[in-house]
Amino acid sequence: MVPLIGIEEEYLVVDPRTRHVAPRAAEVLAAATDVLDVVQEITRFQVEARTPPSADLSELGSQLRTVRKEVADAARRCGLAVVASGIPVLGNVMQPPLTDDDRYLQGRVLYRALQDEISICALHVHVDVPDEEHAVYVGNHLRPWLPTLIALAANSPFFVGRDTGYASWRVISWGRWPVSGAPPYFPSYRDYELALRSLAESGALLDAKTVYWDARPSPQLPTVEIRVADVPLDVADSLTLIGLIRALVVTSLEAVRRGDRGLPVPTEVLRAAYWRAARDGLLGDSMDVRHGTLVPAPVMAGRLLEHVRPALTEAGDLTFVQEGLDRLLRQGSGAMRQRRVHSRGNDLAEVVDDLIEATVA
């Protein structure tokens, strides 16, 4: 049976006149009362949209397009706009105004200046798995492919007025948190439980929800949650990534059922691969951590497709995802589009204008 998928996409609220992020998410949420599931996020710059679980990529695409349009319409009624960008392009975000929630305020005390760059937006993909133990072992199998997903999804090259030199600054910024980035390799479920116990003892966790690894057992649902990707600018790119991610989970589950708990790629090698993918995106070389070699990023994307081809075929998604991946590699990532727009007039305001338009195109 093809697993169900649930999606979360985060968007930034911007003032369409100044093009700066605006701490007015509460107004957008109040105006979006008819939207199925749009909720607050940690800062007042962000809103999050969620889809109901579905096994059908076309249905998920329809849901994402609808919710993006409805959230954008709600923002417009407030004199605002929303953009699908991994990090703010313009605006004063230090320190970001936090949403009025006790848990977020406790996080300010615990994490301090780490929260200065917390105004980040990602694509979170929940895929059904039998239980938390399976989710942990699936994470082992996902680890080698997470840098490739970073390169494909990169959509955060500019941060508050400057070009960072990275395709995904969100990944770099987020990687400074104590429990973030690629999950560790866990040879057993007991090792995972012991690690969480030690992390809690260290004070690094506010609660179970602050296990921010890019692939993790959901603290609330019988799913594995993959949260490695910048929010894509284009819904079509979101769907391509969603299809690849589900196929990766299905492929991993099959391996786990055979007793294979994944390749123990060294953490330091995976960290370097993350850095390389976040810096260069699709324009440079990516590291194939399974072999310790550099290959062009599109080649690595092709290897990912071949790895999950049987799962895509079984789900009936092969043509859809293959065409989507071909389009993404041909047209470029969100980061590449942002830089193309910027190169026309050297004006970041034009980048934000394009983000506003493309988010709901």
C-alpha positions, 0 to 999 in steps of 0.5 A: 500500500502506498503510504499517506503523506501530510505536508507543512509549508511555511511562508514569510509575511512581507509588506509589498511596499517596503518588501521587508518581512512584517511581524503581522502574521496574526492579522493574516491568520485572522483573515484566513479563517476559511482556510482549512489548516493555517497556523502560527509559527514561532515568529510573527513573520511566519505562517504555516499551512498544512494539508490533510493526509493523502496518498495522491500527489495530484491531490496534494498539489491541488491542496497546496495551490489552494492553500497558497492562494487563500493565504495570499488572498488573506494577506492581500486583504490586510495590505500584505503579501506572503512569499515562499522563501527559505529566509527573509530577503529584506527586513530587520529580523534581529531579534525576531518578534516571537509569537505570544506562546509560553513554549516559544518564550521558554525557547528564548531563555534556553536558546538565546541568540540562536533564535536571532535567525529563526525566521526560516521557512521549510517544507516538512513532509510526513510519511506514514511508517509502522512505528517510531522504531521503523522511523529511526531506521528509515532515518539511517537510510535517508542520511546519504540522500539528504544533501541531494534534497538540500541542493534540489530545494535550495531557496534562500540565497539572500538574507536581510539585504545581502547575498550570502554566497550560499544557495541555502543559507537556511540550512547553514543558519539552522545547523547551529542549533544543538539538535538539528541537521542530519540525524545521527546513525542509530544502530539500534532503537535503544541507542536512539532512546538513550541519545534522547535521554542524554540530550534531555539531561544536557538541557538541549531539548525544551521538549520532544518537539525540539528534536529538530533533526532533518529526519525524525520520528514525529513526536505526535504522529505515526510518521517519519518527518523529513524537514531538510528542504527550504520551502520551494518557490514553486508548488511543482517543485514541492511536489517533485520533492514530496514524491522523491521523499516518499519514494525514499521512505518506501525504499528505506522501509523495504530495506529495514524489513530485510534487516538492513539498518542503513549505511553508517556514513560518518557524521563529519562526512555528512556534515561536509556534504551538507555544507557543500550542497547548501553552498553550491546547490545545483550549480556545483558538485555534490558529495556522494557520501556512500563513496566519498566522491564529488560528482555534479549535482545533477548527476547526484539527483539522477542517482537519487532517482534511480535509487527510488525508481522501483518505489516510484513505479509502484506508486504510479509516480514515476512519470510525474516525478521524473518530468518534475525533476527534469524540469527542476534541473532544466529551470533551476532551483528557487535560489537560482531564480532569485539570483537571476532576478537580482542580476537584472537590476541589482535590486533585492526589491525586485527579488521580493516582487518576483517571490510574491508573484511566483508563490501563487503562480 
